[in-house]
């Protein structure tokens, strides 16, 4: 940063001249002596740094260390490094070809096994979900004059169904599936989610006191159970068409 150095040097010489003027204007022997000593020190510092500046400036402007030479050297070094990395990359790719072929074969076998495992587990979840949907569909509306023991019994049964629908939905959500079957798996998740909501609506129906609210929840549980059953049936049909090659 030569510009900053020149400015600093100019400031230092300005201070030296001001010290000299202060010394010339000093009154009294003690003040004159102190001012003279300070002025001499500042002048020596200015001379010393001026000498360093002259020497360093010549070096800075030398051809080997000029900015254009430094930039050119950096560009050449970067190009050499890029060529070296490209050569190393090509060598690694060539050497790794046999291992890559072997890994691809192993991955293909693992993918086939993964599809088979998914189909097996997904079928069990779908069958469990269909069974729960049928249970909800078989439940009749509670009579208005139902006794408290019978109401509690109905509520306990509805709670068990609600917990089961939530569990089957959790199984579908966490079931590992191959990427190739992602869209198909989303059908199972949506269907079991609808079933879970049907279970919650059924349980709410058995706990509510207001007749209108109870009717709304009961009808909702029936609709969602039917919708879930249809979606799961379509899902099972699509799952049966999955061909493991």
C-alpha positions in Angstrom: 0.0 0.0 0.0 2.5 2.7 -1.2 -0.1 5.5 -1.2 -0.7 5.1 2.5 3.0 5.0 3.2 3.7 8.2 1.4 0.9 10.0 3.2 2.2 8.8 6.5 5.7 10.0 5.6 4.4 13.4 4.6 2.6 13.7 7.9 5.7 12.8 9.8 7.8 15.5 8.0 5.0 18.0 8.7 5.2 17.2 12.3 9.0 17.6 12.2 8.7 21.0 10.6 6.1 22.1 13.2 8.4 20.9 16.0 11.2 23.0 14.5 9.0 26.0 14.4 7.9 25.4 18.0 11.6 25.1 19.0 12.5 28.4 17.3 9.6 30.1 19.0 10.3 28.6 22.4 11.0 31.0 25.3 13.2 29.9 28.2 16.2 27.6 28.2 14.4 24.6 29.5 11.6 24.8 27.0 14.0 25.4 24.2 16.2 22.4 25.2 13.2 20.1 25.4 11.8 21.3 22.2 15.1 20.9 20.5 15.5 17.3 21.7 12.0 16.4 20.5 12.6 18.1 17.2 15.9 16.2 16.6 14.2 12.9 17.4 11.3 13.6 15.0 13.7 14.6 12.3 15.8 11.4 12.8 12.6 9.3 12.6 11.6 11.1 9.4 15.0 10.7 7.8 15.0 7.0 8.8 11.6 6.2 7.4 12.3 8.2 4.3 15.4 6.1 3.7 13.3 2.9 4.2 10.7 4.2 1.9 13.1 5.0 -0.9 14.6 1.5 -0.7 11.3 -0.3 -0.5 9.7 1.7 -3.2 12.4 0.6 -5.7 11.8 -3.0 -4.7 8.0 -2.6 -5.0 8.4 -1.3 -8.6 10.8 -4.0 -9.6 9.5 -6.2 -12.5 9.5 -9.4 -10.5 7.2 -8.0 -7.8 5.1 -5.7 -9.9 1.3 -6.2 -9.6 0.9 -7.4 -13.1 3.7 -10.0 -12.6 2.1 -11.2 -9.4 -1.3 -11.6 -11.1 0.2 -13.4 -14.0 2.0 -15.8 -11.7 -1.2 -16.5 -9.7 -3.2 -17.2 -12.9 -0.5 -19.6 -14.1 -0.4 -21.4 -10.7 -4.3 -21.7 -10.7 -4.3 -23.2 -14.3 -1.6 -25.7 -13.3 -3.6 -26.8 -10.2 -6.8 -27.1 -12.3 -5.0 -29.3 -14.8 -3.6 -31.4 -12.1 -7.0 -31.9 -10.4 -8.6 -32.8 -13.7 -5.9 -35.4 -14.4 -6.3 -36.9 -10.9 -10.1 -37.0 -11.3 -9.9 -38.8 -14.6 -7.5 -41.3 -13.1 -9.7 -42.0 -10.1 -12.8 -42.4 -12.4 -10.9 -44.9 -14.6 -9.6 -46.9 -11.6 -13.0 -47.0 -10.0 -15.0 -48.3 -12.9 -14.9 -52.0 -11.9 -16.0 -51.2 -8.3 -18.8 -49.0 -9.7 -20.1 -51.8 -11.8 -20.1 -54.2 -8.9 -21.8 -51.7 -6.6 -24.5 -51.0 -9.3 -25.2 -54.7 -9.4 -25.4 -55.0 -5.7 -27.6 -51.9 -5.5 -30.0 -53.3 -8.1 -30.4 -56.5 -6.1 -31.0 -54.5 -2.9 -33.6 -52.4 -4.7 -35.5 -55.5 -5.8 -35.4 -56.9 -2.3 -36.6 -53.5 -1.0 -39.7 -53.5 -3.3 -40.5 -57.0 -2.2 -40.3 -56.1 1.5 -42.4 -53.0 0.9 -45.2 -54.9 -0.9 -45.3 -57.5 1.9 -45.5 -54.9 4.7 -47.9 -52.6 2.8 -50.4 -55.4 2.2 -50.6 -56.1 5.9 -51.2 -52.5 6.7 -53.8 -52.2 4.0 -55.7 -55.3 5.3 -55.6 -53.9 8.8 -56.9 -50.6 7.7 -59.8 -52.2 5.7 -60.7 -54.2 8.8 -60.9 -51.1 10.9 -63.0 -49.3 8.2 -65.4 -52.2 8.3 -65.6 -52.0 12.1 -66.6 -48.4 11.9 -69.1 -49.2 9.2 -70.8 -51.9 11.4 -71.4 -49.6 14.4 -74.9 -48.4 14.7 -76.1 -45.1 16.1 -76.7 -45.1 19.9 -80.3 -44.8 21.1 -81.3 -41.6 22.8 -82.3 -43.4 26.0 -79.1 -45.4 26.3 -78.0 -46.3 29.8 -74.8 -44.9 31.3 -73.1 -48.4 31.5 -73.9 -49.1 27.8 -72.8 -45.6 26.8 -69.4 -46.1 28.6 -69.1 -49.5 26.9 -69.7 -47.9 23.5 -67.2 -45.1 24.3 -64.6 -47.7 25.3 -65.1 -49.6 22.0 -64.9 -46.3 20.0 -61.7 -45.3 21.9 -60.1 -48.7 21.0 -61.0 -48.2 17.3 -59.7 -44.6 17.4 -56.3 -45.8 18.8 -56.1 -48.5 16.3 -56.7 -46.2 13.4 -54.0 -43.8 14.7 -51.6 -46.8 15.0 -52.2 -48.0 11.4 -51.8 -44.5 10.1 -48.5 -44.3 12.0 -47.4 -47.6 10.4 -48.1 -46.3 6.9 -46.4 -43.0 7.5 -43.2 -44.6 8.8 -43.1 -47.5 6.4 -39.9 -47.4 4.4 -40.7 -47.4 0.7 -38.5 -47.4 -2.5 -38.3 -44.1 -4.3 -39.9 -45.6 -7.4 -43.1 -46.3 -5.3 -43.3 -42.9 -3.6 -46.5 -41.8 -5.4 -48.2 -45.1 -4.7 -47.2 -45.0 -1.1 -48.7 -41.5 -0.7 -52.1 -43.1 -1.6 -51.7 -45.4 1.4 -50.8 -42.5 3.7 -53.8 -40.4 2.6 -56.2 -43.3 3.0 -55.0 -44.2 6.5 -55.1 -40.5 7.5 -58.8 -40.4 6.4 -59.4 -43.6 8.5 -57.7 -42.0 11.5 -60.0 -39.0 11.3 -63.0 -41.4 11.0 -61.8 -43.1 14.3 -61.5 -39.7 16.0 -65.0 -38.7 14.9 -66.5 -42.0 16.1 -65.0 -41.6 19.5 -66.1 -37.9 19.7 -69.6 -39.1 18.8 -69.8 -41.3 21.9 -68.6 -38.5 24.3 -70.8 -35.6 23.2 -74.0 -34.6 24.9 -75.5 -32.3 22.2 -77.7 -34.4 19.9 -76.9 -32.3 16.8 -73.1 -32.4 17.4 -73.3 -36.2 18.0 -75.2 -36.6 14.7 -72.6 -34.6 12.8 -69.7 -36.6 14.2 -71.4 -39.9 13.6 -72.1 -39.1 9.9 -68.6 -37.8 9.5 -67.1 -41.0 10.8 -69.2 -43.1 8.4 -68.3 -40.9 5.4 -64.5 -40.9 6.1 -64.5 -44.7 6.8 -66.2 -45.4 3.4 -63.8 -43.0 1.7 -60.8 -44.6 3.3 -62.0 -48.1 2.4 -62.4 -47.2 -1.3 -59.0 -45.5 -1.4 -57.3 -48.5 0.3 -59.0 -50.9 -2.1 -57.7 -48.9 -5.1 -54.3 -48.9 -3.5 -54.2 -52.6 -3.1 -55.2 -53.1 -6.7 -52.3 -50.8 -7.8 -50.0 -52.6 -5.4 -50.9 -55.9 -6.9 -49.8 -54.6 -10.3 -46.3 -53.8 -9.1 -43.9 -56.1 -11.0 -40.6 -56.9 -9.4 -38.1 -57.3 -12.2 
